[in-house]
Amino acid sequence: MAFIFTDHISTPDWIIEILSKGCSKLEMQIKYQLYQEASVQEYWLVYSENNAIHQFVLDDNGIYQLKNMYADDDKANPALFPELAIDLIKVKVFETWLD
């Protein structure tokens, strides 16, 4: 995963992926590994059908660690922006438009 800006390649610091019903376990494993290898600092998997988010953050060895699991009416705190509290109900993160 990389984004190209003029003369250099940049990796995003944070990826939020909303999983669709058809998303396979293999697809999730491949993306997880790619994002980890690309040093994406924070990776969120949003399971809209289960009203859950898994928050992974790279450790000092470049390996993802599950930092938090959020659900329902929790307030999610990105590791990259610790002062930010995302109210999952107010942003309607679990409403799905993929049906």
Secondary structure, 3 states (H helix, E strand, C coil): CCEEECCEEECCCEEEEECCCCCCHHHHHHHHHHHHHCCCCEEEEEEHHHCEEEEEEECCCCCEEEEEEEECCCEECCCCCCCCCEECCCCCCCCCCCC
